[in-house]
Amino acid sequence: MWGLSTETFAAKGIVVIFFALALSAAVSLMVRRQTSIWALAALLVLPVAVLFSLPDWRMFSWHGWLHFSIVYDIFERGVPPSFPLLAGYDLKYPYAFHFVVAQLLKVIPLAPSWFFATLSVACLLGTIVTLDRLASMISSDRAFRLLSISLALFGVGTLLSTPVGKILADLFGFPYENRLDPLHKFMEVGINQSGLLLFTISLLGLAKVVAGERAWPKSYGLFVCGFTLSGLIYPHAWLASGLVAAAACFQLTFLERPKRLNSAIALAALSGGASLLLLPWLLAIGAGKSGAGSFRPIDLEAIPEKLAILLLLLVIPASIAWLNRQAIGEFYTNRRPLLMFLFLAVAALLLSYLLVSMPASTGYKILMFSEMCMGLLLAAPLRALFYKHYLLALPVLVCFALPISAKIAPRLFFGWPVSVQAAENAIFVEPEDIDEHELYAWITENTSLQAVFVDTRLEVPVFARRALFVGLDPATQMEDGQPDGWYLPASTFIREIVGIGSDAADRRLGLARQLLDTTELPLDGSVVRQLRDESGGRPLYIIARDERVRTRLAATEHFDVMMENAAAMLLRLTDD
């Protein structure tokens, strides 16, 4: 992985195993002693908080620079923001929280990284509390509540998210998926964590409605709050909440005795009304996406692959539940509507994953939401296993803890080696290299906010708060253990996550590659004309880092040299 030596890989493997053992031992001790929920909260929040205290992780994470660049674009230019990796195109991505952060930058002189770190810790605490409220509706038993929270956050798809899953995926030819443990979403820069919190709030509200609690304004209010805010901040959670709400309506209409049509109608009306209010926003950030970034009808050819993924996801949880099925019955004796609701919620989420062709960035998140529901279902049989066969229960918990341990432990003990050294300076993230700092400082001081840049790196949207003509993936991206703040290739963001058509991206990619060609061939005049057309009248600059590109472009009449240092030569495309 990332060019690690065998020794380093083995060392990280040992650290991961010991971390999983320590984490599982701590949770099991709490379960057996039935300690306070806040002890578990401290156990889960502490490594996340420590992780965010590491500057390189806080400033880069996996996709940190996507989020920073959106915040800076809103801060500098307002809304709607443009897509930083393809100048001139509106951002087809939820940016409500980024808007809030951009406003906070105006009054609190901290870099965006600090706001996202605070969001992560706060959302994790909120999710733990909400999951505890959900578990408490089923049983006041503290061991059950502790296991419910742990399993919901660790995830139960351990077979899918470990090397075993990778081996099976390679063997049978289906995609390997190791992003299903919900807890890891709280340790990254992004907005996933807000979605998980809002989904659990929606789930709590729906559970209260299904359970028939008398405080109905609070029950429906929780659902509407989680459902509506998730549509604004994190539409994946809005989709998941809507699917679970549909399952609840089905249960209330057809499976309850007596039928509770009034409750079902109220839920349908509230979710429909909230969706209508959200529709303009959802269309603004979702309409017009390309095939790779959009939802499509059922793809029959993909069903075998998805079935294999679901099989690996469910085999261990289903086995544990079946072997300890009596415990489920005991815990849900007086809460059968809740048991049915959680089963239907899992079924609705898994069926949507199976039958709808979703973007790659959406499908696994639907599975992740289903895992949170499964964690609540699996807590009862695992609790029974703890008290009957502790020596068997502990290894099971270790297995569930392995995927998240593999993401936390290496970062804590080995750091997060990044592609460029950066530092937080007031509200900005800036390069530490003197020449790079000089380059980006010149850009921010001497170019307009509408300027567009061609560069072989993806640093301009963060260091200079300007948009790129097109994102070019560095040849060394993610090699030698050097994450670049984007993690994924620029082409993935363009085509799948933001969903911009391949024609526009390919056209610009072709022009950028001809522009940055390292041969001595003269620059074709048609390329210059197309560059002017594509830039739409906005000033176009080229950051030439290769000496051959510098010499080639500086020799043409179409470019003026604006500044030069050891890092790069900055040229501007002339107006005619």
C-alpha positions in Angstrom: 0.0 0.0 0.0 1.5 3.4 -1.2 4.8 1.7 -1.8 5.3 0.5 1.7 8.2 -1.8 2.4 7.4 -5.3 3.8 8.8 -4.3 7.2 6.7 -1.1 7.4 3.6 -3.0 6.2 4.2 -5.7 8.9 4.8 -3.0 11.6 1.5 -1.3 10.7 -0.3 -4.6 10.7 0.9 -5.4 14.2 -0.1 -1.9 15.4 -3.6 -2.3 13.9 -4.1 -5.7 15.6 -2.9 -4.5 19.0 -5.1 -1.4 18.7 -8.1 -3.5 17.8 -7.4 -5.8 20.8 -7.1 -2.8 23.1 -10.2 -1.1 21.8 -12.2 -4.3 22.0 -10.9 -5.2 25.5 -11.9 -1.7 26.7 -15.4 -2.0 25.3 -15.8 -5.5 26.7 -14.7 -4.4 30.1 -17.3 -1.6 30.0 -20.0 -4.1 28.9 -19.2 -6.5 31.7 -19.1 -3.7 34.3 -22.0 -1.8 32.7 -20.2 1.5 32.9 -21.5 4.9 32.0 -22.2 5.7 28.3 -19.9 8.6 28.8 -17.0 6.3 29.4 -17.6 4.8 25.9 -17.9 8.3 24.5 -14.5 9.2 25.9 -13.0 6.0 24.5 -14.3 6.7 21.0 -13.8 10.5 20.9 -10.2 10.5 22.3 -8.4 8.9 19.3 -10.4 11.1 16.9 -9.5 14.3 18.8 -5.9 13.2 19.0 -5.9 12.5 15.3 -7.1 16.0 14.6 -4.4 17.5 16.8 -1.9 16.3 14.1 -1.5 19.2 11.7 -0.9 17.1 8.6 -4.0 15.0 9.1 -6.1 18.1 10.0 -5.0 20.0 6.9 -5.1 17.1 4.4 -7.1 14.1 5.6 -8.4 12.1 2.7 -10.4 14.8 0.8 -9.7 17.8 2.9 -8.7 20.1 0.1 -12.0 19.6 -1.8 -13.7 21.0 1.2 -11.2 23.8 1.9 -11.4 24.9 -1.7 -15.2 25.1 -1.6 -15.0 27.2 1.6 -12.5 29.5 0.1 -14.4 29.9 -3.1 -17.5 30.9 -1.2 -15.4 33.2 1.1 -13.9 35.0 -1.9 -16.7 35.0 -4.4 -20.0 34.1 -2.7 -22.6 31.6 -3.8 -23.1 29.5 -5.8 -19.5 28.3 -5.8 -17.8 27.1 -8.9 -16.1 23.8 -9.2 -12.4 24.4 -8.2 -11.1 21.6 -10.5 -12.9 22.8 -13.6 -13.3 26.6 -13.7 -16.5 28.1 -14.9 -18.7 25.1 -14.0 -21.1 25.4 -11.0 -20.4 23.1 -8.1 -22.8 20.1 -8.1 -22.1 19.2 -4.5 -23.9 20.1 -1.2 -22.2 23.2 0.1 -24.5 24.4 2.9 -22.0 23.6 5.7 -19.2 25.1 3.7 -21.2 28.3 3.4 -21.5 28.4 7.2 -17.7 27.9 7.6 -17.0 30.6 5.0 -19.1 33.1 7.1 -17.4 32.0 10.3 -14.0 32.8 8.7 -15.0 36.4 8.6 -15.4 36.7 12.3 -13.1 33.9 13.7 -9.5 34.0 12.4 -9.0 30.2 12.1 -8.3 28.0 9.1 -11.2 25.9 7.8 -9.4 22.8 9.1 -10.2 23.7 12.6 -13.9 24.1 11.9 -14.1 20.7 10.3 -12.2 19.1 13.1 -14.7 20.7 15.6 -17.6 19.5 13.5 -16.2 15.9 13.5 -15.9 15.7 17.3 -19.2 17.4 18.0 -21.0 15.1 15.5 -19.5 12.0 17.0 -20.6 13.0 20.5 -24.1 13.8 19.1 -24.3 10.5 17.3 -23.3 8.6 20.4 -26.0 10.3 22.5 -28.6 9.7 19.8 -27.7 6.1 19.4 -28.0 5.7 23.2 -31.5 7.2 23.1 -32.4 4.7 20.4 -31.0 1.7 22.3 -32.7 2.9 25.5 -36.1 2.6 23.8 -35.4 -1.1 23.4 -33.9 -1.8 26.8 -32.5 0.2 29.7 -29.8 -2.5 30.1 -26.5 -0.6 30.0 -24.5 -3.5 28.4 -27.0 -3.6 25.6 -26.8 0.1 25.1 -23.0 0.1 25.1 -22.9 -2.7 22.5 -25.5 -1.0 20.3 -23.4 2.2 20.1 -20.2 0.3 19.5 -21.5 -2.0 16.8 -23.4 0.9 15.1 -20.1 2.9 14.8 -17.6 0.1 14.3 -19.8 -1.4 11.5 -20.7 -5.1 11.2 -19.3 -5.8 7.8 -15.9 -6.9 9.0 -15.6 -9.7 6.5 -16.1 -7.2 3.7 -13.7 -4.6 5.0 -10.7 -6.7 5.9 -8.0 -8.5 3.7 -10.3 -11.5 3.6 -12.8 -9.3 1.6 -9.9 -8.1 -0.7 -8.9 -11.7 -1.4 -12.5 -12.7 -2.2 -13.1 -9.6 -4.3 -10.0 -10.4 -6.4 -10.9 -14.1 -6.6 -14.5 -13.6 -7.7 -14.1 -10.3 -9.6 -16.4 -7.9 -7.6 -15.4 -4.5 -6.2 -13.5 -4.4 -2.9 -15.2 -2.1 -0.4 -13.5 -1.2 2.8 -15.2 2.1 3.7 -18.3 0.8 5.5 -17.3 1.4 9.2 -19.2 4.5 10.1 -16.8 5.7 12.8 -14.1 6.5 10.2 -16.3 9.2 8.8 -15.9 11.1 12.0 -12.1 11.1 11.7 -11.9 12.9 8.4 -12.3 16.4 7.0 -15.7 16.5 5.3 -19.4 16.6 5.9 -20.1 12.8 6.1 -20.2 13.0 9.9 -23.0 15.5 9.8 -25.0 13.1 7.6 -24.5 10.3 10.1 -25.7 12.4 13.0 -28.7 13.6 11.1 -29.6 10.1 10.0 -29.6 8.9 13.5 -31.8 11.8 14.6 -34.2 10.9 11.8 -34.1 7.3 12.9 -34.8 8.2 16.5 -37.8 10.2 15.5 -39.2 7.4 13.3 -38.6 4.9 16.1 -40.6 7.0 18.5 -43.5 7.3 16.0 -43.5 3.5 15.4 -43.3 2.8 19.1 -46.4 5.0 19.6 -44.9 7.4 22.1 -47.4 9.9 23.3 -45.1 12.9 22.9 -45.9 12.9 19.2 -44.8 16.5 18.4 -41.3 15.6 19.6 -41.3 12.4 17.7 -42.3 13.9 14.4 -40.2 17.0 15.1 -37.0 14.9 15.5 -37.7 13.2 12.1 -38.5 16.4 10.3 -35.4 18.1 11.8 -33.0 15.3 10.8 -34.7 14.7 7.4 -34.7 18.4 6.4 -31.3 19.3 7.6 -29.7 16.2 6.0 -31.3 17.4 2.7 -29.5 20.7 3.1 -26.2 19.5 4.4 -25.8 15.9 3.3 -28.4 14.5 0.8 -27.1 11.0 1.0 -28.5 10.9 4.6 -31.7 12.6 3.3 -32.1 9.7 0.8 -31.4 7.1 3.5 -33.9 8.8 5.9 -36.5 8.9 3.2 -36.1 5.1 2.5 -36.4 4.4 6.2 -39.5 6.6 6.5 -41.1 4.7 3.6 -40.4 1.5 5.5 -42.0 3.0 8.6 -45.1 4.0 6.6 -45.4 0.5 5.2 -45.2 -1.0 8.7 -47.8 1.4 10.1 -50.2 0.8 7.2 -49.9 -2.9 6.6 -48.2 -4.7 9.5 -49.5 -3.0 12.7 -52.6 -4.3 14.5 -54.6 -2.2 14.6 -53.4 -0.3 11.5 -52.1 3.2 12.2 -53.1 5.0 9.0 -53.1 8.5 10.7 -49.4 8.1 11.7 -48.5 6.8 8.2 -50.3 9.7 6.6 -48.6 12.2 8.9 -45.2 10.8 8.1 -45.8 10.8 4.4 -47.1 14.3 4.5 -44.2 15.7 6.5 -41.5 13.9 4.5 -43.2 15.0 1.2 -43.6 18.6 2.4 -40.0 18.8 3.5 -38.9 17.3 0.2 -40.9 19.9 -1.8 -39.2 22.7 0.2 -35.8 21.1 -0.5 -36.5 20.4 -4.2 -35.0 23.7 -5.6 -31.8 23.1 -3.6 -31.5 19.5 -4.5 -32.1 20.3 -8.2 -29.5 23.1 -8.0 -26.8 20.7 -6.7 -27.9 17.5 -8.5 -29.6 18.2 -11.8 -27.7 17.8 -15.0 -25.0 15.4 -13.7 -23.4 13.0 -16.1 -24.1 9.3 -16.1 -21.2 8.4 -13.8 -22.5 10.9 -11.2 -26.2 10.2 -11.4 -28.8 7.6 -10.3 -30.0 5.2 -13.0 -32.5 2.3 -13.2 -31.6 -1.2 -12.2 -28.5 -2.6 -13.9 -29.0 -6.3 -14.2 -25.3 -7.0 -14.9 -24.3 -5.4 -11.7 -26.7 -7.4 -9.5 -24.4 -10.5 -9.1 -21.5 -8.2 -7.9 -23.9 -6.4 -5.4 -25.2 -9.7 -4.2 -21.7 -10.9 -3.4 -21.0 -7.7 -1.5 -24.3 -8.1 0.5 -23.4 -11.7 1.2 -20.1 -10.7 2.7 -21.7 -7.9 4.6 -24.4 -10.0 6.2 -22.8 -13.4 6.7 -21.2 -12.8 10.1 -24.0 -10.6 11.6 -26.7 -13.1 10.4 -24.7 -16.0 11.9 -24.4 -14.3 15.3 -28.1 -13.3 15.2 -29.2 -16.8 14.3 -27.1 -18.6 16.9 -28.4 -16.3 19.6 -31.9 -15.6 18.2 -33.5 -16.3 21.6 -31.8 -13.2 23.0 -33.4 -11.1 20.3 -36.9 -12.3 21.2 -36.2 -11.7 24.9 -35.1 -8.1 24.4 -37.9 -7.2 22.0 -40.7 -9.0 23.9 -42.4 -5.7 24.6 -40.8 -3.8 21.7 -41.8 -5.9 18.7 -42.8 -2.8 16.6 -39.2 -1.5 17.1 -37.7 -4.9 16.1 -39.9 -4.9 12.9 -39.0 -1.3 12.2 -35.3 -1.9 12.3 -35.5 -5.0 10.1 -37.6 -3.1 7.6 -35.2 -0.2 7.7 -32.3 -2.5 6.9 -34.3 -4.2 4.2 -35.3 -0.9 2.5 -31.7 0.4 2.5 -30.2 -2.9 1.2 -32.9 -3.3 -1.5 -32.3 0.2 -2.8 -28.5 -0.5 -3.0 -29.3 -3.7 -4.9 -31.9 -2.4 -7.3 -30.7 1.1 -8.1 -27.5 2.0 -10.0 -26.0 4.6 -7.8 -22.8 6.7 -8.2 -19.8 5.0 -6.6 -19.7 7.8 -3.9 -23.3 7.0 -2.9 -23.7 3.2 -2.9 -21.4 2.4 -0.1 -22.9 5.1 2.1 -26.3 3.5 1.8 -24.7 0.3 3.1 -23.1 2.3 5.9 -26.4 3.7 7.0 -27.8 0.1 7.0 -25.0 -1.0 9.2 -26.0 1.5 11.9 -29.4 -0.1 12.0 -27.9 -3.6 12.0 -25.7 -2.6 15.0 -28.8 -2.0 17.1 -30.2 -5.4 16.0 -27.0 -7.3 16.7 -26.4 -5.9 20.2 -28.8 -8.2 21.9 -27.4 -11.5 20.6 -23.8 -10.3 21.1 -24.7 -9.3 24.7 -26.0 -12.9 25.3 -22.8 -14.2 23.8 -20.7 -12.0 26.2 -22.4 -13.5 29.2 -22.5 -17.1 28.0 -19.3 -17.5 26.1 -17.0 -14.5 26.8 -13.9 -16.1 25.2 -15.9 -16.4 22.0 -17.5 -12.9 22.2 -14.3 -11.0 22.6 -12.7 -12.3 19.3 -16.0 -11.4 17.6 -15.8 -7.9 18.9 -12.1 -7.7 17.8 -13.2 -8.7 14.3 -15.7 -5.8 14.2 -13.1 -3.4 15.5 -10.4 -4.3 13.0 -11.6 -2.1 10.0 -11.8 1.1 12.0 -8.5 0.2 13.8 -6.8 -0.1 10.4 -7.8 3.5 9.7 -7.0 5.1 13.0 -3.9 3.3 14.4 -1.5 3.9 11.5 -2.3 7.6 11.4 -1.8 7.9 15.2 1.5 5.9 15.4 3.0 6.5 12.0 1.7 9.9 11.0 0.3 11.0 7.7 3.1 11.8 5.3 1.8 14.4 2.8 2.9 15.6 -0.6 3.6 19.2 0.4 4.4 20.8 3.8 1.8 23.3 4.8 0.9 25.5 7.7 -2.2 27.2 9.0 -1.8 31.0 9.1 -4.9 32.8 10.4 -7.7 31.7 8.0 -5.4 30.4 5.3 -3.6 27.2 4.6 -0.2 28.1 3.1 2.9 26.2 1.8 5.9 26.2 4.0 8.4 26.1 1.1 9.7 29.6 0.6 9.6 29.6 -3.2 6.1 28.0 -3.3 4.9 30.6 -0.8 6.3 33.4 -2.9 4.5 32.0 -6.0 1.1 31.7 -4.4 1.5 35.0 -2.6 2.1 36.7 -5.9 -0.9 35.1 -7.4 -3.3 36.1 -4.6 -2.0 39.7 -4.6 -1.7 40.3 -8.3 -4.4 38.3 -10.1 -8.2 38.8 -10.1 -10.6 36.4 -8.4 -11.8 35.3 -11.8 -8.3 34.2 -13.0 -8.0 30.6 -14.1 -4.8 28.5 -13.8 -3.2 25.6 -15.6 -0.9 23.6 -13.3 0.4 20.0 -13.0 -0.6 20.1 -9.3 -3.9 20.6 -7.5 -2.7 23.2 -4.9 -4.0 26.4 -6.5 -7.6 26.2 -5.1 -6.3 26.0 -1.6 -3.0 27.9 -1.5 -4.1 30.7 -3.9 -7.9 30.5 -3.6 -8.3 30.4 -7.4 -9.8 27.9 -9.8 -8.0 25.5 -12.1 -8.6 25.3 -15.8 -8.8 21.6 -15.3 -7.5 19.3 -12.6 -4.5 17.4 -13.8 -3.5 14.3 -11.7 0.1 14.4 -10.6 2.0 11.4 -11.8 3.1 10.7 -8.2 -0.4 11.1 -6.6 -0.7 8.7 -3.7 2.6 7.1 -4.3 5.3 6.7 -1.7 2.8 7.5 1.1 2.2 11.1 0.0 -1.5 12.0 0.1 -2.2 15.3 -1.6 -5.4 16.5 0.2 -7.6 15.2 -2.6 -6.8 11.5 -2.3 -8.9 10.6 -5.4 -7.9 11.4 -9.0 -9.2 14.7 -10.2 -11.0 12.8 -13.0 -13.0 11.0 -10.3 -14.2 14.3 -8.7 -15.0 15.7 -12.1 -16.9 12.8 -13.6 -18.3 10.8 -10.6 -18.7 13.1 -7.6 -19.5 16.4 -9.2 -20.8 14.6 -12.4 -19.6 16.9 -15.1 -19.8 15.4 -18.6 -16.7 13.7 -20.0 -16.7 15.8 -23.2 -16.0 19.1 -21.3 -13.4 17.5 -19.1 -11.7 15.7 -22.0 -11.6 18.8 -24.1 -9.8 20.8 -21.4 -7.5 17.9 -20.5 -6.4 17.7 -24.2 -5.7 21.4 -24.3 -3.8 21.4 -21.0 -1.6 18.5 -22.0 -0.7 20.2 -25.3 0.1 23.3 -23.4 2.4 21.5 -20.9 4.0 19.3 -23.5 7.7 18.8 -22.6 8.8 18.4 -26.3 10.2 21.2 -28.4 7.3 21.2 -30.8 5.8 24.7 -31.3 2.5 25.5 -29.8 -0.3 25.2 -32.4 -2.3 28.4 -33.0 -5.6 26.5 -32.8 -4.7 25.4 -29.2 -4.3 29.1 -28.2 -7.7 29.9 -29.8 -9.4 27.1 -28.0 -7.7 28.1 -24.7 -9.2 31.6 -25.1 -12.6 30.2 -25.9 -12.6 27.7 -23.0 -11.5 30.4 -20.5 -14.6 32.4 -21.4 -12.8 35.8 -21.3 -11.3 35.1 -17.8 -7.5 35.7 -17.4 -5.7 32.4 -18.0 -2.3 31.7 -16.3 0.1 28.8 -16.7 2.3 27.6 -13.9 5.2 26.1 -15.7 7.3 23.9 -13.3 9.2 21.9 -15.9 12.2 23.8 -17.4 11.4 22.5 -20.9 7.8 23.9 -20.6 9.2 27.2 -19.3 11.5 27.6 -22.3 8.9 26.5 -24.8 6.1 28.8 -23.6 8.3 31.8 -22.9 9.5 31.7 -26.5 6.0 32.1 -28.0 4.2 35.4 -28.6 1.1 34.2 -27.0 2.3 34.3 -23.4 3.8 37.0 -21.2 6.1 36.0 -18.3 4.6 37.5 -15.1 7.0 36.2 -12.5 9.6 33.4 -12.0 11.4 31.8 -9.2 12.9 28.4 -8.4 9.4 26.9 -8.0 7.9 27.8 -11.3 7.5 30.4 -14.1 4.1 32.1 -14.1 2.9 33.1 -17.6 -0.3 34.8 -18.7 -2.1 34.1 -22.0 -2.3 37.3 -24.0 -5.6 38.7 -25.0 -5.0 38.3 -28.7 
